[in-house]
């Protein structure tokens, strides 16, 4: 594997493993290319977009304060998510343009059927918020 350990550890922090299907939503010019490259290298395939028919193990959602309705975005993010899949909501870190207040995520995630489990520093300018569907909801689907 040609990824340097720093770059590979970026994907590892998000729990990316070889063979995983990673769906990417909300990409824009400001997205962290090192993180994206690391995910592609570790998973072994290109990320899929919102038009995929594949079931995603991980959904990467780049989100900025002025991107619109977070509830709609999270609802869209779980459409092709595997039952045990994870949504990584990537938001600009505090003090960066487009920063999203943590309270906004805490408020919206449960309404969209997601539970926040942890946060990581995903990249230089981006924080990652790990969201999952609660086990009770998964068993009802």
C-alpha positions in Angstrom: 0.0 0.0 0.0 1.5 3.3 -1.0 -0.3 5.5 1.5 2.0 7.0 4.1 1.0 6.2 7.6 -0.2 9.7 8.3 -2.6 9.6 5.4 -3.7 6.0 6.1 -4.4 6.9 9.7 -6.9 9.5 8.5 -9.0 6.9 7.0 -8.4 4.5 9.9 -9.7 7.2 12.3 -13.0 6.9 10.4 -13.0 3.1 10.6 -12.4 2.7 6.9 -11.3 -0.8 6.0 -10.4 -2.6 2.7 -13.5 -3.6 0.7 -15.8 -1.0 2.3 -18.2 0.9 0.0 -17.9 4.6 0.9 -20.5 7.0 -0.4 -19.5 10.7 -0.6 -22.0 13.5 -0.4 -21.6 17.3 -0.3 -18.1 17.4 -1.9 -16.9 20.9 -2.8 -13.6 22.6 -3.5 -12.9 23.0 0.2 -13.1 19.2 0.9 -9.9 17.7 2.2 -8.2 15.9 -0.7 -5.7 14.1 1.6 -8.6 12.6 3.6 -10.4 11.6 0.3 -7.3 10.0 -1.1 -6.6 8.1 2.1 -10.2 6.7 2.1 -9.9 5.6 -1.6 -6.5 4.0 -0.9 -7.6 2.1 2.3 -11.0 1.0 1.0 -9.4 -0.1 -2.3 -12.0 1.6 -4.6 -13.3 5.0 -5.6 -16.1 6.5 -3.5 -19.6 6.3 -4.9 -21.9 9.3 -5.2 -25.6 9.9 -4.5 -26.7 8.2 -7.7 -25.3 4.8 -6.6 -27.4 1.6 -6.3 -24.8 0.1 -4.0 -25.4 -0.2 -0.2 -22.8 2.0 1.6 -20.9 0.8 4.6 -19.9 4.4 5.3 -21.4 7.7 4.1 -19.1 10.7 4.1 -21.2 13.9 4.3 -19.3 17.2 3.9 -21.4 19.9 5.5 -21.1 23.6 5.9 -23.3 26.0 7.8 -24.8 27.5 4.6 -25.4 24.2 2.8 -29.1 24.2 3.5 -31.2 21.9 5.6 -29.1 19.4 7.7 -32.1 17.3 8.4 -32.7 16.7 4.7 -29.1 16.0 4.1 -28.9 13.4 6.9 -32.2 11.8 5.7 -30.7 11.5 2.2 -27.4 10.2 3.7 -29.1 7.2 5.3 -31.1 6.1 2.2 -28.4 3.8 0.9 -26.7 3.1 4.2 -26.2 -0.5 5.3 -28.1 -1.4 8.5 -24.8 -1.4 10.5 -23.4 1.5 8.5 -22.0 4.8 9.7 -22.5 8.4 8.6 -19.5 10.6 9.1 -20.7 14.2 9.1 -17.7 16.3 8.2 -17.9 19.9 9.3 -15.4 22.8 9.3 -13.6 23.1 12.6 -14.4 26.0 14.9 -13.2 29.3 13.5 -13.2 28.0 9.9 -15.6 29.4 7.3 -18.8 27.4 7.3 -18.4 26.1 10.9 -21.5 24.3 12.1 -22.4 24.6 15.8 -22.3 21.2 17.6 -25.7 21.9 19.1 -27.2 22.1 15.6 -26.0 18.5 15.0 -27.2 17.3 18.4 -30.6 18.8 17.8 -31.1 17.5 14.2 -29.5 14.0 14.2 -32.1 12.2 16.4 -34.9 13.7 14.3 -33.3 12.2 11.2 -33.1 8.8 13.0 -29.4 9.0 13.9 -27.4 8.9 17.2 -24.2 10.7 17.6 -21.5 8.4 19.0 -18.2 10.3 18.8 -16.3 13.1 17.2 -12.8 13.1 15.7 -10.4 15.5 14.1 -10.9 14.1 10.6 -8.5 16.4 8.7 -6.6 19.7 9.2 -9.8 21.9 8.8 -12.5 19.3 9.3 -14.1 17.6 12.3 -15.9 14.3 11.9 -19.0 13.5 13.8 -19.9 9.8 13.8 -23.6 9.1 13.4 -25.3 5.7 13.5 -28.9 4.4 13.3 -29.9 3.3 16.9 -30.0 -0.5 17.3 -33.8 -0.4 18.1 -34.5 1.4 14.8 -32.4 -1.1 12.9 -34.3 -4.1 14.2 -37.6 -2.6 13.1 -36.5 -2.0 9.5 
